[in-house]
Amino acid sequence: MGTLQETLNMCYGEKLVVDRDFGPATRAALIRAQPKAGTPADGEYGPNTRKAIKHKPVSGSTCVRVP
């Protein structure tokens, strides 16, 4: 969950504490990010959301979609 929190911070401008817990703050941040990625804002981090959102890069500074 830490990587999702880092992704939401870096790619979607959130200010989450990276604590590896999918709690209410992380769910709310995901709900805000989902429409920007073109997925329903349901707060579920399933395969459709995973493919649609941009993720923190492994190297470089540009957020990318993963296959």
Steps between C-alpha positions, in 0.01 A plus 500: 500500500796730546561511126135596434526778756826623345336487156199699614732757656735533205263460206176643638619768744378330815669549837461155653716368779669191354406249766410200278143502635202518264301709743239772448751765383649271235155392382386864474814590303439208265139613448632844400756346261271251329297751294825663385603155374164435333373233739197498730568670832425199718810495722589146390858437387421220259646406162313771304621778729851356510521512120338843469687710757845637448760351733812627668792437265773252581747742346456848364244751608195438279208299631410212268225247442593138553385214278 
